[in-house]
Amino acid sequence: MALIQNSPVLLLFVVAAIYIQLDQAAQNTIPGRCWCPKSVKFTKGNMTDFQVLERHPGCDKTELIVTMAEADNSTAQICINTQGKMAKNFLKCWERIKKEESRKMECINKRRKTE
């Protein structure tokens, strides 16, 4: 008997959970949803990491995000324009190391030598 009384609450919970899942899925597939609304051509400083975000249904361009160490020991993430020379060199290196996360430092160290 208690199950029948709680059925509307259970149904409401299930519907809400499904709605949340569908909403999140829709946000990931809306064209033009990229991580980098703005980007810079290059950056100077102590780079500690980078991410290459490939094209996906939500974004029609490849994105490069670099992590820079700041003077106060914090970090900042900066989006780099993939049409610039710096980004093209990173993307070539990324392809050369076969997109292996463990080898990212090879690309960062190569950049440091060219500065």
N, C-alpha and C positions, 0 to 999 in steps of 0.2 A: 504494500500500500504506500509506503514512504517513497518508493521508486517512482510511482505514478505521480505523486505530488511534486517531486523534484525534476520531472521530465522537462517542463518548460525552462527551468534554469539550466539544465544540462544541454538542451537544444540551443539555448541562447549562447552558452559558452562555446559550443562546437561551431556555430555560425560565426561568432566573433573571431575564433582562431582561424577559420578558413578565410575570412575577410582580410585579416592581417597578413596571412601568407600570400594571398593574391595581390594585395597592395604592394608588398615588398617585391614580388616578382615583376609587377608592372613598372616599378621604378627602375629596375635593372634593365629593362628593354626599351625604354623611351629613347628614340633617336636624339642625339645631341647631349646626352648625359655623360659628360666626360669629367675626369677628376681635375683637369687643369683648364679653368675658364680663361686664364691669362698665362703667358709664358714669357721668358726672357731669352735673349740669344745666347748668352754665356754668363758664367759666374766665376768669380775668383775666390779662393779661400781654401780651407781644409775640408775637402769632401771625404765623408766617411762611408757613404753607401749610395746606391741608386736603385731605382726600379724602372723596368720597362713594362709599360702596360700596352699590350697588343690591342689592335682593333677588336671591337666586340659589338654585339647588337645595340648596345646603348651609346656607343661612341665610334664614330667613323674614322678615327685617326689613332696612330700610335703615339703614346705619351711617354716622356722621360721625366722622372722626378728624382732629383738628387737631394741627398741629406748632407747639410753642411754643419760643421762644428762651429759654434759661436764662441766668442771670447769668454763669456760667463759660464762655459761648460754646458750650455744648452745646445739644442740642435734646431735647425730650421729646414723645412722641405721646400724646394724651389722647383718649379716646372720649367723645363728648358724647351725652347722651340726646336722641334725635330728637323727643321729645314736649315738650321745653322750648322756651321762647321764642327763645333764642339759636340753637338748631339749626334751628328752623322758619324763622327769618329767613335763615340760610345756605342752606337747601334752596330757599327761594323765589328767592333770588339765583342759585343754581346753575341753576335752571330758566330764569330770565330771561336768563342769558347763554348759554343753549342748551348747557350742559355743556361749554363750550370751556375746555380746560385753560389756554390762553394768557390767559384773562380772569379767572382766579381772584382776582387782586389787587383787582379791582373789589369783590368780596364782602368781602375782608379790610379794605380801606380804608373801606368803608361801615360795617363794624362799629366801626372805630376812631373814626369821627365820632360814633357814638351813645354811646360811653362817657363 
